[in-house]
């Protein structure tokens, strides 16, 4: 135990420069966070410090005194430099915007190899200082995401309508046109909506609108990893009473020449914390074996919440049969009198069934064999 204590004290001594302590410690921040949540070390980030409950005064001038990965304001603890000054936000929250590689005069590799961002907040002179603070960084998050093999991940996992989030995208893992061929090296955009593209909560990747092009464009951060950062309420412009259940999205390239999706051509959907995982849709038909003289029943249970309905197209021989399902989210059905449409068709041994929702998304496309008429005798 003695040697562990000595080692810890030595580590602290290395981290904190000598002869630079204020006369009064005023406590630790109530909370520290960043925007963006996930950030590259050579891109701008804003660090936020909630100093509620400390001995600092509201709107007081506060300065950053950092010593890892370097000490930008070395030698000036008693009279902090203007470049180290934080900006007061409101409600005992201060912020500091910086680009880590520039502020600390270190390369990305230097910072990655360091102990992280260690600092105190202090007044202009040496009268008051906060406890030691470590600002969050994203080195481990980005590395772990890349190694996971996942196409998409949201940070933080427990995200909320009024708080910042970042979505990381591995362009190599996106599905395009039925294969996981990816969108590596492409300009990628974020076409999305809250609550399964609920009306009034959609931001389109509209290439004809320069503002939306800028707003929805993903930022590449190296190794075919891209990201987008936003606060959901601000990004989608929803009202105070809006309840976020999920974020649904896909990734078009410029002019929608290619579209990156989840496996099977499905949109990505990330559920908000506390929202139950919806039951998977179940499609079936009855009877399981039927001929061109039967009545066919199509059934789909556990439909998507925002579904506007389902339509079907049956192709058999020279005939095409179309119609709509009836029902609700829990169960939709369609009844098709095959005899009425196919009784005059000769030598057909199957039907081709296509079911889509009214938004155009394909639900199922398959061939179903028919019981031969000769077997009915």
KAHU-V215500 format. One record per residue. N is the residue number from 1. RES is the residue in one small letter. PSI is psi in degrees with one decimal (NA if undefined). Layout:
{{N | RES | PSI} {N | RES | PSI}}
This chain:
{{1 | x | -38.6} {2 | x | -43.6} {3 | x | -32.9} {4 | x | -44.3} {5 | x | -43.9} {6 | x | -42.1} {7 | x | -41.5} {8 | x | -42.5} {9 | x | -38.5} {10 | x | -42.3} {11 | x | -44.4} {12 | x | -40.1} {13 | x | -36.9} {14 | x | -41.3} {15 | x | -40.1} {16 | x | 118.6} {17 | x | 154.2} {18 | x | 162.6} {19 | x | 42.9} {20 | x | 40.7} {21 | x | 139.2} {22 | x | 166.1} {23 | x | -16.0} {24 | x | 124.5} {25 | x | 130.1} {26 | x | 5.3} {27 | x | 177.9} {28 | x | 154.7} {29 | x | 145.9} {30 | x | -29.6} {31 | x | 145.4} {32 | x | 131.5} {33 | x | 171.8} {34 | x | 155.9} {35 | x | 119.4} {36 | x | 162.2} {37 | x | -47.1} {38 | x | 127.7} {39 | x | 147.0} {40 | x | 149.8} {41 | x | -15.8} {42 | x | 19.0} {43 | x | 155.2} {44 | x | 140.8} {45 | x | 152.5} {46 | x | 123.7} {47 | x | 134.1} {48 | x | 138.5} {49 | x | 117.5} {50 | x | 107.9} {51 | x | 23.0} {52 | x | 134.4} {53 | x | 0.1} {54 | x | 179.8} {55 | x | 5.0} {56 | x | 156.4} {57 | x | 150.4} {58 | x | 134.4} {59 | x | 7.2} {60 | x | 147.2} {61 | x | 119.8} {62 | x | 151.4} {63 | x | 154.4} {64 | x | 124.6} {65 | x | 103.1} {66 | x | 149.0} {67 | x | -2.0} {68 | x | 130.1} {69 | x | -7.0} {70 | x | 179.3} {71 | x | 84.3} {72 | x | -33.5} {73 | x | 38.0} {74 | x | 136.9} {75 | x | 0.0} {76 | x | 28.1} {77 | x | -35.4} {78 | x | -11.0} {79 | x | 78.0} {80 | x | 145.2} {81 | x | 155.0} {82 | x | -33.6} {83 | x | -19.9} {84 | x | 2.3} {85 | x | 139.2} {86 | x | 160.5} {87 | x | 131.2} {88 | x | 133.9} {89 | x | -71.0} {90 | x | 162.8} {91 | x | 40.3} {92 | x | 26.3} {93 | x | 129.7} {94 | x | 159.3} {95 | x | 157.4} {96 | x | 117.6} {97 | x | 131.9} {98 | x | 161.5} {99 | x | 114.1} {100 | x | -44.9} {101 | x | -33.7} {102 | x | -45.6} {103 | x | -40.3} {104 | x | -0.6} {105 | x | 46.0} {106 | x | 154.2} {107 | x | 166.8} {108 | x | -44.5} {109 | x | -39.3} {110 | x | -44.8} {111 | x | -41.3} {112 | x | -31.8} {113 | x | -3.8} {114 | x | -176.2} {115 | x | -1.4} {116 | x | -165.9} {117 | x | 105.9} {118 | x | 139.3} {119 | x | 173.5} {120 | x | 157.8} {121 | x | 144.9} {122 | x | 166.4} {123 | x | -176.3} {124 | x | -41.6} {125 | x | -150.9} {126 | x | 24.9} {127 | x | -41.8} {128 | x | 146.3} {129 | x | 153.5} {130 | x | 171.4} {131 | x | 169.3} {132 | x | 135.4} {133 | x | 138.1} {134 | x | 117.8} {135 | x | 138.2} {136 | x | 143.8} {137 | x | 171.1} {138 | x | 9.0} {139 | x | -48.7} {140 | x | -37.9} {141 | x | -46.5} {142 | x | -43.7} {143 | x | -45.8} {144 | x | -39.8} {145 | x | -46.2} {146 | x | -42.3} {147 | x | -18.6} {148 | x | -25.7} {149 | x | 1.9} {150 | x | 153.0} {151 | x | -32.8} {152 | x | 143.9} {153 | x | 142.0} {154 | x | 143.4} {155 | x | 131.5} {156 | x | 165.0} {157 | x | -35.1} {158 | x | 92.5} {159 | x | 154.9} {160 | x | 163.9} {161 | x | -35.1} {162 | x | 11.5} {163 | x | 153.3} {164 | x | 148.4} {165 | x | 159.6} {166 | x | 140.1} {167 | x | 120.1} {168 | x | 142.0} {169 | x | 126.0} {170 | x | 102.9} {171 | x | -24.4} {172 | x | -20.3} {173 | x | 2.3} {174 | x | 150.0} {175 | x | 132.8} {176 | x | 116.7} {177 | x | 36.1} {178 | x | -3.6} {179 | x | 154.4} {180 | x | 60.7} {181 | x | -16.5} {182 | x | 176.1} {183 | x | 35.4} {184 | x | 132.1} {185 | x | -1.9} {186 | x | 160.2} {187 | x | 123.7} {188 | x | 142.6} {189 | x | 164.0} {190 | x | 102.4} {191 | x | 115.4} {192 | x | 167.8} {193 | x | 157.7} {194 | x | 150.8} {195 | x | 52.7} {196 | x | 49.2} {197 | x | 48.0} {198 | x | 144.2} {199 | x | 134.0} {200 | x | 1.7} {201 | x | 41.2} {202 | x | 137.4} {203 | x | 110.0} {204 | x | 145.3} {205 | x | 74.1} {206 | x | 106.4} {207 | x | -10.4} {208 | x | -2.7} {209 | x | 106.4} {210 | x | -35.2} {211 | x | -40.1} {212 | x | -32.3} {213 | x | -46.3} {214 | x | -41.9} {215 | x | -35.9} {216 | x | -3.4} {217 | x | 131.6} {218 | x | 149.9} {219 | x | 121.3} {220 | x | 136.8} {221 | x | 15.9} {222 | x | 149.6} {223 | x | 34.5} {224 | x | 22.8} {225 | x | 131.1} {226 | x | 164.9} {227 | x | 161.1} {228 | x | 145.3} {229 | x | 136.0} {230 | x | 166.9} {231 | x | 116.6} {232 | x | -45.9} {233 | x | -42.4} {234 | x | -42.7} {235 | x | -43.4} {236 | x | -9.5} {237 | x | 37.5} {238 | x | 159.2} {239 | x | 177.2} {240 | x | -29.4} {241 | x | 4.8} {242 | x | 135.3} {243 | x | 114.6} {244 | x | 125.2} {245 | x | -33.0} {246 | x | 167.3} {247 | x | 124.6} {248 | x | 138.7} {249 | x | 164.5} {250 | x | 174.7} {251 | x | 90.3} {252 | x | 154.0} {253 | x | 179.8} {254 | x | 135.8} {255 | x | 17.6} {256 | x | 32.2} {257 | x | -34.1} {258 | x | 155.6} {259 | x | 123.0} {260 | x | 129.8} {261 | x | -178.7} {262 | x | 174.2} {263 | x | 140.1} {264 | x | 13.5} {265 | x | 12.7} {266 | x | 150.6} {267 | x | 152.6} {268 | x | 139.7} {269 | x | 121.7} {270 | x | 121.5} {271 | x | 140.4} {272 | x | 154.0} {273 | x | 137.8} {274 | x | -7.4} {275 | x | 124.9} {276 | x | 143.9} {277 | x | 122.5} {278 | x | 150.2} {279 | x | 143.6} {280 | x | 139.3} {281 | x | 144.8} {282 | x | 122.3} {283 | x | 138.3} {284 | x | 170.5} {285 | x | 158.3} {286 | x | 137.5} {287 | x | 166.2} {288 | x | -29.7} {289 | x | 129.4} {290 | x | 161.9} {291 | x | 179.3} {292 | x | -0.7} {293 | x | 3.7} {294 | x | 169.7} {295 | x | 121.8} {296 | x | 133.4} {297 | x | 124.4} {298 | x | 135.9} {299 | x | 133.0} {300 | x | 121.3} {301 | x | 160.4} {302 | x | 51.0} {303 | x | 158.9} {304 | x | 147.3} {305 | x | -36.9} {306 | x | 12.9} {307 | x | 131.6} {308 | x | 3.8} {309 | x | 168.8} {310 | x | 148.0} {311 | x | 152.4} {312 | x | 153.2} {313 | x | 122.3} {314 | x | 127.5} {315 | x | 127.6} {316 | x | 119.7} {317 | x | -125.4} {318 | x | 1.8} {319 | x | 146.8} {320 | x | 128.1} {321 | x | 128.4} {322 | x | 157.4} {323 | x | -177.6} {324 | x | 152.7} {325 | x | 157.2} {326 | x | 160.1} {327 | x | -155.0} {328 | x | -169.5} {329 | x | -40.3} {330 | x | -39.7} {331 | x | 130.4} {332 | x | 142.3} {333 | x | 153.9} {334 | x | 135.7} {335 | x | 123.7} {336 | x | 120.8} {337 | x | 96.0} {338 | x | -34.9} {339 | x | -40.6} {340 | x | -34.4} {341 | x | -25.5} {342 | x | 4.9} {343 | x | -25.1} {344 | x | -3.8} {345 | x | 135.4} {346 | x | 146.1} {347 | x | 43.1} {348 | x | 136.5} {349 | x | 2.6} {350 | x | 164.7} {351 | x | 151.1} {352 | x | 123.1} {353 | x | 127.9} {354 | x | 123.7} {355 | x | 130.1} {356 | x | 157.4} {357 | x | 169.2} {358 | x | -5.4} {359 | x | -3.2} {360 | x | -4.7} {361 | x | 134.1} {362 | x | 128.9} {363 | x | -49.9} {364 | x | 144.1} {365 | x | 116.3} {366 | x | 159.1} {367 | x | 138.0} {368 | x | 123.1} {369 | x | 147.8} {370 | x | 146.8} {371 | x | 126.1} {372 | x | 145.2} {373 | x | -29.9} {374 | x | -23.7} {375 | x | -8.9} {376 | x | -14.6} {377 | x | NA}}
